[in-house]
Amino acid sequence: MKTILFVAAICALAACSSGGPVKTGPDTYYLTKKSAGCGFSGGEGSKAALLREANDFCAKQGKEIKTLEADAKNGVPFVRCASAEVQFRCVSAAGN
């Protein structure tokens, strides 16, 4: 029981939010996130959260998101946390 509580505490302390977009080129960014649920959750929720964050980031610049790549990995209990990563560009909004 102590082991389970310890693992749960570590997972709760693990960063469940991204560190923000990392610029990888002109108007091109990368986001990554590990799930707080660790091995007991899927990565699709993290991917959706990253896509929302990317969309908000671009919208603040008056631009739209263009997803270049989006991937999610499910967690495996006691092995790895669920995670996701998104590579995107901020492009001029259609009609502007």
C-alpha positions as CSV (number, residue, x, y, z in Angstrom):
1,M,0.0,0.0,0.0
2,K,2.9,2.4,0.8
3,T,4.3,1.8,-2.6
4,I,1.1,2.7,-4.3
5,L,0.7,5.9,-2.3
6,F,4.3,6.8,-3.1
7,V,3.8,6.2,-6.8
8,A,0.6,8.2,-6.7
9,A,2.3,11.1,-4.9
10,I,5.2,11.1,-7.5
11,C,2.7,11.2,-10.4
12,A,0.8,14.0,-8.7
13,L,4.0,16.0,-8.4
14,A,5.0,15.4,-12.0
15,A,4.3,18.2,-14.3
16,C,0.9,17.7,-15.8
17,S,1.0,20.9,-17.8
18,S,3.3,21.9,-20.6
19,G,6.2,24.3,-20.2
20,G,4.7,26.4,-23.0
21,P,5.5,26.5,-26.7
22,V,9.1,26.1,-27.7
23,K,10.0,27.9,-30.9
24,T,11.6,25.6,-33.4
25,G,11.6,27.8,-36.5
26,P,9.8,30.7,-38.1
27,D,6.3,30.6,-36.6
28,T,6.8,27.0,-35.7
29,Y,6.5,25.6,-32.2
30,Y,6.6,22.4,-30.2
31,L,4.7,21.5,-27.1
32,T,5.0,18.4,-24.9
33,K,3.1,17.2,-21.8
34,K,3.0,14.3,-19.4
35,S,-0.3,13.3,-17.9
36,A,-0.7,13.6,-14.1
37,G,-2.4,10.2,-14.1
38,C,0.9,8.5,-15.1
39,G,0.4,4.9,-16.2
40,F,-3.3,5.0,-15.3
41,S,-4.4,7.3,-18.1
42,G,-4.4,7.7,-21.8
43,G,-2.4,10.2,-23.8
44,E,-5.3,11.5,-25.9
45,G,-6.5,13.9,-23.2
46,S,-3.0,15.4,-23.0
47,K,-2.9,15.8,-26.8
48,A,-6.3,17.6,-26.8
49,A,-5.1,19.9,-24.0
50,L,-1.9,20.7,-26.0
51,L,-3.9,21.4,-29.1
52,R,-6.1,23.8,-27.1
53,E,-3.0,25.5,-25.7
54,A,-1.5,25.8,-29.2
55,N,-4.7,27.3,-30.5
56,D,-4.9,29.8,-27.7
57,F,-1.2,30.7,-28.3
58,C,-1.8,31.4,-32.0
59,A,-5.0,33.3,-31.3
60,K,-3.2,35.7,-29.0
61,Q,-1.1,36.6,-32.1
62,G,-4.1,37.0,-34.3
63,K,-3.3,33.8,-36.1
64,E,-4.6,30.3,-36.5
65,I,-3.0,27.0,-35.7
66,K,-1.8,24.7,-38.4
67,T,-1.0,21.3,-36.8
68,L,2.1,19.8,-38.4
69,E,2.3,16.7,-36.1
70,A,0.4,15.5,-33.1
71,D,1.2,12.2,-31.2
72,A,0.0,10.6,-27.9
73,K,1.3,7.7,-26.0
74,N,-0.8,5.9,-23.4
75,G,0.6,5.3,-20.0
76,V,1.8,1.9,-18.7
77,P,1.3,1.4,-14.9
78,F,4.5,1.6,-13.0
79,V,6.5,2.0,-16.3
80,R,5.7,5.3,-17.9
81,C,3.3,8.2,-17.7
82,A,0.9,9.0,-20.6
83,S,2.3,11.8,-22.8
84,A,1.7,13.8,-25.9
85,E,3.5,16.1,-28.2
86,V,2.4,18.6,-30.8
87,Q,4.3,20.5,-33.5
88,F,2.5,23.4,-35.0
89,R,2.7,26.7,-36.9
90,C,0.9,29.9,-36.3
91,V,-0.4,31.1,-39.7
92,S,-2.3,34.2,-40.8
93,A,-6.0,33.8,-40.3
94,A,-8.0,32.9,-43.4
95,G,-9.5,36.1,-45.0
96,N,-6.9,38.4,-43.5
